[in-house]
Amino acid sequence: FYPAKFLLYAIYFNLGIGVFNLVPIPPLDGSRILTGLLPRGIARYYMQLEPFGFLIVLALYMSGWLYRVILPGIHLLCRILGIPGLQV
């Protein structure tokens, strides 16, 4: 048991949650940001995906695409913060 390694994994976990929350799939927070940037008419249609958001996230997770989106975000934040990169 290494306390420093445990702390590092806790940091990776929190970065992963933060990056996941910024994925622009309704109802995640990233979709709120994207909705604010889109024109009103398009944003209205985009937010109609919200009832299916959980299924979209589940499908992305099961296919492995969600991992491909989150991992580069974690690596980028690790570089910015000066934290050793996640070894996969």
ChimeraX commands (.cxc) that place a marker at each C-alpha (Angstrom):
marker #1 position 0.00,0.00,0.00 radius 0.5
marker #1 position 1.50,3.27,-1.13 radius 0.5
marker #1 position -0.31,6.43,0.04 radius 0.5
marker #1 position 1.14,8.47,-2.86 radius 0.5
marker #1 position -0.14,5.95,-5.42 radius 0.5
marker #1 position -3.57,5.94,-3.78 radius 0.5
marker #1 position -3.66,9.74,-3.92 radius 0.5
marker #1 position -2.67,9.66,-7.59 radius 0.5
marker #1 position -5.49,7.26,-8.43 radius 0.5
marker #1 position -7.93,9.46,-6.49 radius 0.5
marker #1 position -6.79,12.41,-8.63 radius 0.5
marker #1 position -7.25,10.36,-11.84 radius 0.5
marker #1 position -10.72,9.35,-10.69 radius 0.5
marker #1 position -11.75,12.94,-10.02 radius 0.5
marker #1 position -10.32,14.14,-13.34 radius 0.5
marker #1 position -12.23,11.35,-15.09 radius 0.5
marker #1 position -15.50,12.38,-13.46 radius 0.5
marker #1 position -14.87,15.98,-14.44 radius 0.5
marker #1 position -14.12,15.11,-18.06 radius 0.5
marker #1 position -17.10,12.73,-18.21 radius 0.5
marker #1 position -19.41,15.47,-16.96 radius 0.5
marker #1 position -18.25,17.77,-19.78 radius 0.5
marker #1 position -19.17,15.28,-22.53 radius 0.5
marker #1 position -21.90,17.06,-24.55 radius 0.5
marker #1 position -24.60,14.44,-24.17 radius 0.5
marker #1 position -27.84,15.54,-22.49 radius 0.5
marker #1 position -28.32,15.57,-19.45 radius 0.5
marker #1 position -24.60,16.00,-18.66 radius 0.5
marker #1 position -23.25,19.51,-18.04 radius 0.5
marker #1 position -21.36,19.55,-21.32 radius 0.5
marker #1 position -24.68,19.55,-23.13 radius 0.5
marker #1 position -25.71,22.69,-21.23 radius 0.5
marker #1 position -22.56,24.44,-22.40 radius 0.5
marker #1 position -23.14,23.32,-25.99 radius 0.5
marker #1 position -26.79,24.39,-25.83 radius 0.5
marker #1 position -25.67,27.87,-24.82 radius 0.5
marker #1 position -23.37,28.05,-27.84 radius 0.5
marker #1 position -25.84,26.73,-30.42 radius 0.5
marker #1 position -28.47,28.87,-32.16 radius 0.5
marker #1 position -31.82,28.71,-30.38 radius 0.5
marker #1 position -33.59,26.59,-33.03 radius 0.5
marker #1 position -30.86,23.96,-33.16 radius 0.5
marker #1 position -30.48,23.97,-29.37 radius 0.5
marker #1 position -34.17,23.17,-28.99 radius 0.5
marker #1 position -33.84,20.09,-31.20 radius 0.5
marker #1 position -30.60,19.10,-29.51 radius 0.5
marker #1 position -32.18,19.16,-26.04 radius 0.5
marker #1 position -34.89,16.79,-27.25 radius 0.5
marker #1 position -32.21,14.08,-26.97 radius 0.5
marker #1 position -32.27,14.40,-23.17 radius 0.5
marker #1 position -34.73,11.54,-22.51 radius 0.5
marker #1 position -32.36,9.24,-24.42 radius 0.5
marker #1 position -29.15,10.55,-22.82 radius 0.5
marker #1 position -28.71,7.61,-20.46 radius 0.5
marker #1 position -29.08,5.13,-23.32 radius 0.5
marker #1 position -26.58,7.11,-25.44 radius 0.5
marker #1 position -24.05,7.15,-22.60 radius 0.5
marker #1 position -24.62,3.44,-21.97 radius 0.5
marker #1 position -24.15,2.62,-25.67 radius 0.5
marker #1 position -20.93,4.69,-25.80 radius 0.5
marker #1 position -19.66,2.94,-22.67 radius 0.5
marker #1 position -20.45,-0.53,-23.97 radius 0.5
marker #1 position -18.81,0.19,-27.33 radius 0.5
marker #1 position -15.67,1.65,-25.76 radius 0.5
marker #1 position -16.09,5.08,-27.35 radius 0.5
marker #1 position -16.72,6.80,-24.02 radius 0.5
marker #1 position -13.31,5.64,-22.84 radius 0.5
marker #1 position -11.75,7.07,-26.01 radius 0.5
marker #1 position -13.25,10.47,-25.18 radius 0.5
marker #1 position -12.46,10.58,-21.47 radius 0.5
marker #1 position -8.89,9.24,-21.48 radius 0.5
marker #1 position -7.40,11.99,-23.71 radius 0.5
marker #1 position -9.12,14.57,-21.52 radius 0.5
marker #1 position -7.52,13.06,-18.41 radius 0.5
marker #1 position -4.10,13.05,-20.09 radius 0.5
marker #1 position -4.50,16.68,-21.14 radius 0.5
marker #1 position -5.45,17.77,-17.63 radius 0.5
marker #1 position -2.56,15.77,-16.16 radius 0.5
marker #1 position -0.15,17.58,-18.47 radius 0.5
marker #1 position -1.64,20.97,-17.60 radius 0.5
marker #1 position -1.54,20.26,-13.85 radius 0.5
marker #1 position 1.91,18.63,-13.93 radius 0.5
marker #1 position 0.66,15.27,-12.66 radius 0.5
marker #1 position 2.26,12.04,-13.90 radius 0.5
marker #1 position 0.16,10.58,-16.72 radius 0.5
marker #1 position -2.22,7.69,-16.25 radius 0.5
marker #1 position -0.56,4.40,-17.24 radius 0.5
marker #1 position -3.04,2.21,-19.11 radius 0.5
marker link #1:1,2 radius 0.2
marker link #1:2,3 radius 0.2
marker link #1:3,4 radius 0.2
marker link #1:4,5 radius 0.2
marker link #1:5,6 radius 0.2
marker link #1:6,7 radius 0.2
marker link #1:7,8 radius 0.2
marker link #1:8,9 radius 0.2
marker link #1:9,10 radius 0.2
marker link #1:10,11 radius 0.2
marker link #1:11,12 radius 0.2
marker link #1:12,13 radius 0.2
marker link #1:13,14 radius 0.2
marker link #1:14,15 radius 0.2
marker link #1:15,16 radius 0.2
marker link #1:16,17 radius 0.2
marker link #1:17,18 radius 0.2
marker link #1:18,19 radius 0.2
marker link #1:19,20 radius 0.2
marker link #1:20,21 radius 0.2
marker link #1:21,22 radius 0.2
marker link #1:22,23 radius 0.2
marker link #1:23,24 radius 0.2
marker link #1:24,25 radius 0.2
marker link #1:25,26 radius 0.2
marker link #1:26,27 radius 0.2
marker link #1:27,28 radius 0.2
marker link #1:28,29 radius 0.2
marker link #1:29,30 radius 0.2
marker link #1:30,31 radius 0.2
marker link #1:31,32 radius 0.2
marker link #1:32,33 radius 0.2
marker link #1:33,34 radius 0.2
marker link #1:34,35 radius 0.2
marker link #1:35,36 radius 0.2
marker link #1:36,37 radius 0.2
marker link #1:37,38 radius 0.2
marker link #1:38,39 radius 0.2
marker link #1:39,40 radius 0.2
marker link #1:40,41 radius 0.2
marker link #1:41,42 radius 0.2
marker link #1:42,43 radius 0.2
marker link #1:43,44 radius 0.2
marker link #1:44,45 radius 0.2
marker link #1:45,46 radius 0.2
marker link #1:46,47 radius 0.2
marker link #1:47,48 radius 0.2
marker link #1:48,49 radius 0.2
marker link #1:49,50 radius 0.2
marker link #1:50,51 radius 0.2
marker link #1:51,52 radius 0.2
marker link #1:52,53 radius 0.2
marker link #1:53,54 radius 0.2
marker link #1:54,55 radius 0.2
marker link #1:55,56 radius 0.2
marker link #1:56,57 radius 0.2
marker link #1:57,58 radius 0.2
marker link #1:58,59 radius 0.2
marker link #1:59,60 radius 0.2
marker link #1:60,61 radius 0.2
marker link #1:61,62 radius 0.2
marker link #1:62,63 radius 0.2
marker link #1:63,64 radius 0.2
marker link #1:64,65 radius 0.2
marker link #1:65,66 radius 0.2
marker link #1:66,67 radius 0.2
marker link #1:67,68 radius 0.2
marker link #1:68,69 radius 0.2
marker link #1:69,70 radius 0.2
marker link #1:70,71 radius 0.2
marker link #1:71,72 radius 0.2
marker link #1:72,73 radius 0.2
marker link #1:73,74 radius 0.2
marker link #1:74,75 radius 0.2
marker link #1:75,76 radius 0.2
marker link #1:76,77 radius 0.2
marker link #1:77,78 radius 0.2
marker link #1:78,79 radius 0.2
marker link #1:79,80 radius 0.2
marker link #1:80,81 radius 0.2
marker link #1:81,82 radius 0.2
marker link #1:82,83 radius 0.2
marker link #1:83,84 radius 0.2
marker link #1:84,85 radius 0.2
marker link #1:85,86 radius 0.2
marker link #1:86,87 radius 0.2
marker link #1:87,88 radius 0.2
view
